[in-house]
Amino acid sequence: MDAQTQLELEAAAFRRLRQHLQERTDVQNIDMMNLAGFCRNCLSRWYQEAANERGIDMSKEEGREAFYGMPFAEWKEKYQSDATDAQKAAFEVSHKDS
């Protein structure tokens, strides 16, 4: 496989992941962090950092909007619930060495 095709496939997979996470509004970021060690915020930060490394001026909020498909405040209001005590405890265990 040539490098351009690989780049295009990776970009397509990333776009599909982003779309999937925009559609799965029932999945909370803390659950993703507890199970996978990353969440939507991590992905949006990596996106922002990649833009900044290439000389594209992108703020944290712009990166989040690009990933969430809406302003982060709107996402939080519509879809984010308060973390349960069990979710918080699981986070402490899974990230104790972070």
C-alpha positions as CSV (number, residue, x, y, z in Angstrom):
1,M,0.0,0.0,0.0
2,D,1.4,3.4,-0.9
3,A,1.7,6.2,1.7
4,Q,-1.1,8.3,0.3
5,T,-3.6,5.5,0.3
6,Q,-2.6,4.6,3.9
7,L,-3.1,8.3,4.9
8,E,-6.5,8.4,3.2
9,L,-7.6,5.1,4.9
10,E,-6.4,6.4,8.3
11,A,-8.3,9.7,7.8
12,A,-11.5,7.8,6.8
13,A,-11.2,5.6,9.9
14,F,-10.8,8.6,12.1
15,R,-13.8,10.4,10.5
16,R,-15.9,7.2,11.1
17,L,-14.7,7.1,14.8
18,R,-15.7,10.7,15.2
19,Q,-19.1,10.2,13.6
20,H,-19.7,7.1,15.8
21,L,-18.9,8.9,19.0
22,Q,-21.1,11.8,17.9
23,E,-23.9,9.4,17.4
24,R,-23.3,7.4,20.7
25,T,-24.4,10.2,23.0
26,D,-25.2,7.6,25.6
27,V,-21.5,6.8,26.1
28,Q,-20.0,9.1,28.7
29,N,-16.5,10.3,28.5
30,I,-15.7,9.0,32.0
31,D,-16.7,5.5,30.9
32,M,-14.4,5.8,27.9
33,M,-11.6,7.0,30.1
34,N,-12.2,4.1,32.5
35,L,-12.2,1.4,29.8
36,A,-9.9,2.7,27.1
37,G,-7.8,5.4,28.7
38,F,-9.0,8.2,26.3
39,C,-12.2,10.0,25.5
40,R,-13.7,12.6,23.2
41,N,-11.8,15.3,24.9
42,C,-8.5,13.5,24.4
43,L,-9.3,13.0,20.7
44,S,-10.2,16.7,20.3
45,R,-7.0,17.8,22.0
46,W,-4.9,15.5,19.8
47,Y,-6.7,17.1,16.8
48,Q,-6.0,20.6,18.1
49,E,-2.3,19.7,18.8
50,A,-1.9,18.3,15.2
51,A,-3.4,21.5,13.8
52,N,-1.1,23.7,15.9
53,E,2.0,21.6,15.0
54,R,1.2,22.4,11.3
55,G,0.9,26.1,12.0
56,I,-2.9,26.2,12.1
57,D,-4.2,28.4,14.9
58,M,-6.8,26.3,16.7
59,S,-8.1,26.8,20.3
60,K,-9.1,24.1,22.7
61,E,-12.8,25.0,22.1
62,E,-12.4,25.0,18.3
63,G,-10.8,21.6,18.5
64,R,-13.6,20.3,20.7
65,E,-16.3,21.7,18.4
66,A,-14.5,20.1,15.4
67,F,-14.7,16.7,17.2
68,Y,-18.0,17.0,19.0
69,G,-19.8,18.5,16.0
70,M,-21.2,21.3,18.2
71,P,-19.9,23.7,20.8
72,F,-18.7,21.7,23.9
73,A,-21.0,23.6,26.2
74,E,-24.0,22.5,24.1
75,W,-22.8,18.9,24.1
76,K,-22.4,18.9,27.9
77,E,-25.9,20.4,28.3
78,K,-27.6,17.9,26.0
79,Y,-25.7,14.7,26.7
80,Q,-23.3,14.7,29.6
81,S,-24.5,13.4,32.9
82,D,-22.9,13.8,36.3
83,A,-20.5,11.0,37.0
84,T,-21.7,8.4,39.5
85,D,-19.7,7.5,42.6
86,A,-18.9,4.2,41.0
87,Q,-17.6,5.9,37.8
88,K,-15.4,8.3,39.9
89,A,-14.0,5.4,41.9
90,A,-13.2,3.4,38.7
91,F,-11.5,6.5,37.3
92,E,-9.3,6.8,40.4
93,V,-8.3,3.2,40.1
94,S,-7.6,3.3,36.4
95,H,-5.7,6.5,36.5
96,K,-3.9,6.3,39.9
97,D,-0.5,6.2,38.1
98,S,-1.3,8.9,35.6
